[in-house]
């Protein structure tokens, strides 16, 4: 088994407008993260990685708003590695698709 050393830097953002942390009825929860891996910081592969996730919460029409709260949630997730060129002008073996 061959090993690949990865070293990277990342930045992320979170947005949370849910009305209740444990049982949300409305609002949005979203986050995004962008990471860069490169030879300049000790990585054997050079690429960017983007990950995002989002959830939308809405009250179901026609439901009571008592102790038994009903709602609808929708979630999207995505992750995308983006190969970059190394200093030698090519991507390292094992990172090509």
Secondary structure by P-SEA (a helix, b strand, c coil): cbbbbbbbcccbbbbbbccccccccbbbbbbbbbbbbcccccccccbbbbbbbbbbbbccccccccccccbbbbbbbbbbbbbbbcccccccccccc
